[in-house]
Amino acid sequence: MSSPLKAAFIFVAPGGDPKQHRNWVLTEGVELLAVAVSNYAQAAELAKDLVENEGIAAIELCGGFGAAGTAMVAAAVDVPVGVVRFDVHPGLNNVSGDTLFG
């Protein structure tokens, strides 16, 4: 049996603190780390750290990440980066993260 995929789900939320707001979900096929960040720059730094130090092999970003935020995170790592898409995000007062952080 092969090792499970280690992946991360990074979501942007007001006051998100990646040191405090994180949790693992462990299944037979995937070990998923969900982590909150408060902005795009923090997400890019976190992604780099997770790949280098936690063995994360894939990253998915929440719908709060617009095209600019997704590009910033993808440029920071050498693993696949996917994104859930909302043009306007209900958790960010119905705007894209690009409007807030881009």
N, C-alpha and C positions, 0 to 999 in steps of 0.2 A: 504494500500500500504506500502511495506517495504521501509526502508531507502536505499538510493543508496550505493553501494560499494565504499569505499574510497580506492583508489589505487594510487601508485606512479610509474612513469617511470623515472628511473635514467639513464642518459647517460654521458659517459666520453668524454670530449672534452678539447683540449688544452686551458688553461686559464679559464676553467669552475669554476664559483663561485656560490655555491648553495644559497648564500644569495641574489645574484643579478639575476642569470639566472634561473628563475622559473616561471611557469605559470599554472593556473588551467584551465581545460576543464570540464565544468559541463554539464552532461546529466541527464536524468530522472533516469537511472539505475546505472551510474558510475560517480563519481567525481574523475578525474584523475589529479594528480599533476606531471608535467614534470619538472625535475630539472637536471641541469648540474653540474658535478663534474670534478676535474682535475686529480684524481687518485683513486686507490682502497681504500686506507685508509680513504680518505674523504667520499667515497661512503658508507663504513661500518658505519662510525659515523653518517652520514646523515640518513641512513636507521633506525638506532636505535632511533634517535631523532624523525623521522617521525612516527614511530610506537608508541613510548611513549607519544608524545606530540600533534600529529595531528590526531591520530586515524586511521592511515593507516593500512589496513587489508591485502593488497597484494602488492607485488613489482615486477616489471618487469625491467630487465636490458637490455641495448642496446647491439648490437652486438660487441661492443668494449671490453666487458667483456669476458675474457677467462675463463677456468675452475677454475683457482686459484682465480680470482676476484669474480666469482659467489660464490664460496665456502666461501670466506671471508665475503661477504655480508650476505649470508644465515646463517652463524654462529653467526652473530651479532643480529639477530632478530628471533622471534618466530611466523612468518607469512609465508605464501607461497611466494617463490621467483622463478620467471621464468626468462628466458633469450632468447633474440633473438640471433641467432647464425650466426656469420661470422668467418670462420677460418682465414681469412685475411680481415681486415676492411678498406674500402676505405677512411674513415675519419681519419684513424690513419696511413697513409702512407703504407697501405697494409700489416700491421702486426697485430697480436693479442695483446690485452691489456696485456696478460701474458708476452709478450716480453718486453713491456715498464714498467709495474708496478709490475709484479709477482716476 
